[in-house]
């Protein structure tokens, strides 16, 4: 997945905003809450970080090309970073980013979800 592909996909999800912060990372948010982060892995490939369920975290953290997300996972959060497509192709990555968006949106306050037109 290229950075343009990543940004295009995240932009296609409902009610998202984009900022570049944290040393050039492309950060996507819904309702002001982060659901995906992309930056450069070892200066070459695109590394994408996203929220996952506890079960997915336990499975994905052991897969080649994936790891617990730096900074986030060390604080007990269930976030995975895909460093390369060794075990997760771009289609799978889009699925996980979409699920991360859904999980973050579902945790927004009821009034915010209503204001954004998101499901209650």
N, C-alpha and C positions, 0 to 999 in steps of 0.2 A: 504494500500500500504506500503510495506517495503522500507527501504532506498535502498536496492539492486534493487527492482522493479523500483523505481523512477529513479535511476541512469541509469539503463538499458534502460528505455524508452527514457529518455533525450538523451542518447548516440545514439539512433537509428534515431534521427532527423538530417536533413542535416546540415553539417558544424558547429557542436557544439563543444565547449570546456568546460572543467570542472575544477573548482578550489575549494579548501576548504579554506574558509576565514571567517571573521567576527565571530570569536568564534566557529569555527567548522561547519559552514553552508556549505552545498553542493550547490555551485552556478554554474548554467549552462548558457552559453552565446552563442550567434551567432554573428559573426562579432565583437566580443569584447563587445557586449551589453547584459546585463542580461535579460533572459526571464523566469527563474525559480530559486527558492531558497528553500532548504529544511533544516530543523533543528528540534530540539526536542521541542514539545509543553508540557509544564509543566513536563518536564523530562521523559515523558512516550511515548506518541504517536508522530508520524512524522507529523510535520506541513509543508505544502507546500504553497509557495507564488508564484503568477503568475499574469501577466498583463491581464486585461479584457477590453472590450468596456465600454463606459459610461453606456449604457443600462444594460449590464450584471452586472456592479458594483452596480447600483441602486437596482437591484433585489437580487443579491447574498449577499450583505452586511447585509441583514435582516434575512437570513436563519440560522437555528441552525447548529452549527458546522463550520460556516464560519464567517469571520469578515474582515473589512477593514484591509489591511496589516499594521502592526506597522511600523512606520517611513515613509513608502512610501505614504500611503493614507493621512497621516497627512500633507504631503507636496503637496497635491492636485493631486497626481498620482492615477490612477485607477488600483490598485492592490488589490487582495483578498488573504486572507490566509485561507486555509482549515485546521482546527485544528483536525477534525475527520470526519468520513464518515457518520455522522448522516443524512445529506440531499444530499450529493454528493458522489456517489460511486466511486470506482477506475476507472471504464470506463469513467465516466463523468470527473474525474480529468485528465485523459490522454487527453481527448478531449480539455479541457481548456488549458492544458500545450501546446498541439500542436498548438492551436490558438494563444497563447501568443508568441510562437516561430515565427509563421507566421507574426504576427503584428510587432514584433521587427525587423524581417528580412526586412519587407516591408519599414521600416523607415530608413534603412541603406542607405548611399550615393550610388548613381547609380554605381559609379566605384567599390565600395566594393561588391555590389550585383553581378556585372559582374564578378569580380575576383573570387567570391565564386561559381559562376554558379547558382545563385538564380534568380528566375523570376524578370523581370524588372517591 
